[in-house]
C-alpha cells in the first residue's frame, strides 16, 4: 500500500509559472478526478473528527466547496459556503481580507451559523493565509466555535499556517510542498 503522501502528491498536477512567473501552481483538480486519491484525502480529513459533534463545515469558494461538501456528508454536518462578495442571494455578512496583491471581500449568509456551533473550515490549500484568516474572523464574528482549519496542501514557506495558529486555530494539513 502506498503512503498517503505518495498517493496525494502523485495525484496533484504541478503547473509552473502560473498565475505568474516563478510560481508553481498546485492543481488539485487532478486529485479530485482520481477516485482513490480523492477518497483518501476526504477520509484523512474526516478521521480526526469522526464521532465528535461537528455542527457545520465551512468551505471557501471554490475548491473548498467540493472538499467541504464531501466532509460535511461524512460527518453528518451542515455546510456553509463562504463566497466572494455579491454571489449569495440572501442577507449576508461580509469581511475584507488581504490577498498577495491587494484586498478582496468574502461573505456568508447571516443565518448560516448560530452562536456556539462547532465549525471546521475547509479549503484545498493554505499559502499566505489571508483568505483563511478572513474566513475564521467572519465565522467568529457570527459566534462560531472554530474546531479546526483543514487543508489538503500546506505551503509552509508562505506562513499561512502560523497566521491561523496565532489566532488560536488548530490547523490540519495532509501534505506540504516547498516553495510557492
C-alpha positions in Angstrom: 0.0 0.0 0.0 1.4 3.4 -0.9 1.7 6.1 1.7 -0.8 8.9 1.9 1.9 11.4 1.0 2.8 9.4 -2.2 -0.9 8.9 -3.2 -1.7 12.6 -2.8 1.4 14.1 -4.2 1.3 11.9 -7.3 -2.4 12.9 -7.9 -1.7 16.7 -7.9 -0.7 18.4 -11.1 2.1 21.0 -10.9 1.8 23.9 -13.3 5.0 26.1 -13.4 4.8 29.9 -13.8 1.0 30.1 -13.1 -0.5 32.5 -12.3 2.7 34.4 -12.7 6.4 33.6 -13.4 8.2 31.9 -10.5 5.0 30.3 -9.0 4.4 26.6 -9.0 0.6 26.2 -9.0 -0.6 23.1 -7.2 -3.7 21.9 -9.1 -5.9 19.6 -7.1 -8.4 19.1 -9.9 -6.4 16.0 -10.9 -6.7 14.7 -7.3 -10.5 15.3 -7.4 -10.7 13.3 -10.6 -8.7 10.4 -9.2 -11.3 8.3 -7.2 -8.6 6.7 -4.9 -6.8 9.9 -4.1 -10.0 11.9 -3.6 -11.4 9.2 -1.3 -8.2 9.0 0.7 -7.9 12.8 1.1 -11.5 13.0 2.3 -11.1 10.1 4.7 -7.9 11.6 6.2 -9.6 15.0 6.7 -12.7 13.4 8.3 -10.9 10.8 10.5 -9.8 13.0 13.5 -13.4 14.3 13.9 -15.4 11.1 13.3 -17.6 10.5 16.3 -17.4 14.1 17.5 -20.1 16.7 17.3 -19.4 19.0 14.4 -22.3 21.2 13.5 -21.1 22.8 10.3 -18.3 22.6 7.7 -17.5 25.9 6.1 -15.9 25.7 2.7 -14.1 28.5 1.0 -15.0 29.1 -2.7 -14.4 27.1 -4.9 -12.4 24.0 -4.2 -13.3 24.2 -0.5 -16.9 23.6 -1.6 -16.0 20.3 -3.2 -13.9 19.1 -0.3 -16.2 20.6 2.3 -19.4 19.1 0.9 -17.9 15.6 1.0 -16.6 16.1 4.5 -19.9 17.5 5.7 -21.7 14.5 4.3 -19.3 12.1 6.1 -19.6 13.9 9.4 -23.4 14.4 9.1 -22.8 18.2 9.4 -24.4 21.1 7.6 -22.4 23.1 5.0 -21.7 26.8 4.9 -20.5 28.3 1.6 -18.1 31.2 2.1 -18.1 33.1 -1.2 -16.7 36.1 -3.0 -18.8 39.3 -2.5 -22.0 39.5 -4.4 -22.6 35.8 -5.0 -25.1 34.9 -2.2 -28.8 35.7 -2.7 -29.9 36.4 0.9 -28.9 38.6 3.8 -25.1 38.4 4.2 -22.3 39.3 6.5 -19.0 40.4 4.9 -15.4 40.8 5.7 -12.4 42.3 3.8 -9.3 40.2 3.7 -5.7 40.6 2.4 -4.5 39.0 -0.8 -1.0 38.8 -2.0 -1.7 41.8 -4.2 -4.5 43.8 -2.6 -7.7 43.3 -0.7 -10.9 41.4 -1.5 -14.1 40.6 0.3 -15.9 37.4 1.2 -19.3 36.8 2.6 -21.7 34.2 4.0 -25.4 34.2 4.8 -26.1 35.9 8.1 -28.2 32.8 9.3 -25.6 30.2 8.2 -24.2 29.6 11.6 -25.6 30.0 15.1 -23.6 31.2 18.1 -21.7 28.3 19.7 -21.9 26.0 16.7 -18.8 23.9 16.2 -17.3 24.6 12.7 -14.5 23.2 10.7 -13.1 25.4 8.0 -12.0 23.7 4.7 -10.1 24.7 1.7 -7.7 23.0 -0.7 -4.5 24.9 0.2 -3.0 27.2 2.8 -0.5 29.6 1.4 -0.2 33.2 2.8 -3.3 32.5 4.9 -5.2 35.8 4.1 -8.3 34.1 2.8 -8.5 31.5 5.6 -7.8 34.2 8.2 -10.6 36.3 6.8 -13.0 33.3 6.9 -12.1 32.5 10.5 -12.8 36.1 11.5 -16.1 36.1 9.6 -17.2 32.8 11.3 -16.2 34.0 14.7 -18.0 37.3 14.2 -21.1 35.3 13.9 -20.4 33.3 17.0 -19.0 30.1 15.6 -16.5 28.0 17.5 -13.7 27.1 15.1 -12.7 23.5 15.8 -10.0 23.4 13.1 -9.0 24.7 9.7 -8.2 21.8 7.4 -6.4 21.8 4.0 -5.0 19.2 1.7 -1.9 21.2 0.9 0.3 23.5 3.0 2.9 25.8 1.5 4.8 26.4 4.8 7.3 29.0 3.5 4.4 31.4 2.9 3.4 31.5 6.6 -0.4 30.9 6.4 -0.4 28.1 9.0 1.3 30.4 11.6 -1.3 33.2 10.9 -4.1 30.8 11.8 -2.3 29.3 14.8 -1.7 32.8 16.1 -5.5 33.2 16.1 -5.7 30.1 18.2 -7.0 27.8 15.4 -5.8 24.2 15.1 -4.5 23.7 11.6 -4.5 20.3 9.9 -2.9 19.6 6.5 -2.2 16.4 4.7 0.8 17.2 2.6 3.2 20.1 2.1 5.3 21.4 -0.7 8.4 23.6 -0.5 8.4 26.9 -2.3 5.4 28.9 -3.6 
